[in-house]
């Protein structure tokens, strides 16, 4: 008898951890913007912050897609996750230049 549903535990952990990641990125960006006398929007527009935000968004979509029971919800979340992945790749390329 297994009392723990490991699939559900891992799936829910992914989106919860991604939300904490996004909150940490936002907090670090706010602190950095204040330290450098910049606007928060300017700080969030930097390529490294874009990579961090897109990674968090992608993981959030993956976690919710794994938890979802409706096919249409899964498809929307997977499509959104792919868009975050594309943005992540574009931010990585911008950071290399």
C-alpha positions in Angstrom: 0.0 0.0 0.0 1.5 3.3 -1.1 0.1 6.3 0.7 2.0 8.9 -1.4 1.1 9.7 -4.9 4.6 10.4 -6.2 3.5 11.7 -9.6 1.2 14.3 -8.1 3.9 15.3 -5.5 6.5 15.9 -8.2 4.1 17.6 -10.6 2.8 20.0 -7.9 6.4 20.6 -6.6 7.5 21.8 -10.1 5.0 24.6 -10.4 5.3 25.6 -6.7 9.1 25.8 -6.9 8.8 27.7 -10.2 6.5 30.3 -8.5 9.1 30.7 -5.7 11.8 31.1 -8.3 9.8 33.8 -10.0 9.3 35.6 -6.7 13.0 35.4 -6.0 13.8 36.8 -9.5 11.4 39.7 -8.9 12.8 40.4 -5.5 16.4 40.4 -6.7 15.5 42.6 -9.7 13.8 45.1 -7.4 16.8 45.2 -5.1 19.2 45.6 -8.0 17.1 48.3 -9.6 17.1 50.3 -6.3 20.9 49.8 -5.8 21.7 51.0 -9.4 19.1 53.8 -9.5 17.1 52.2 -12.4 13.5 51.5 -13.0 12.2 48.0 -12.3 11.1 47.6 -15.9 14.7 48.4 -17.1 16.1 45.8 -14.7 13.6 43.2 -15.8 14.4 43.9 -19.5 18.0 42.8 -19.1 18.8 39.5 -20.9 19.8 37.6 -17.8 16.6 38.6 -16.0 14.6 37.6 -19.1 16.3 34.2 -19.1 15.4 33.7 -15.4 11.8 34.9 -15.9 11.3 32.7 -19.0 12.7 29.7 -17.2 10.3 30.2 -14.3 7.4 30.6 -16.7 8.3 27.5 -18.6 8.6 25.4 -15.5 5.3 26.8 -14.2 3.5 25.8 -17.4 5.1 22.3 -17.4 4.1 21.8 -13.7 0.5 22.9 -14.3 0.3 20.8 -17.5 1.3 17.7 -15.6 -1.3 18.4 -12.9 -4.1 19.2 -15.4 -6.8 16.6 -16.1 -8.4 18.3 -19.1 -6.8 17.9 -22.5 -7.5 21.5 -23.6 -5.8 22.9 -20.5 -2.8 20.7 -21.1 -2.5 21.8 -24.7 -2.8 25.5 -23.8 -0.2 25.1 -21.1 2.2 23.2 -23.3 1.8 25.8 -26.1 2.5 28.6 -23.5 5.5 26.6 -22.2 6.9 26.3 -25.7 6.5 30.1 -26.1 8.5 30.6 -22.9 11.1 28.2 -24.3 11.5 30.2 -27.5 11.8 33.4 -25.4 14.4 31.7 -23.2 16.5 30.8 -26.3 16.2 34.3 -27.7 17.3 35.8 -24.4 20.3 33.4 -24.2 21.3 34.4 -27.7 21.0 38.1 -26.8 23.1 37.5 -23.7 25.9 35.9 -25.8 26.2 38.9 -28.1 
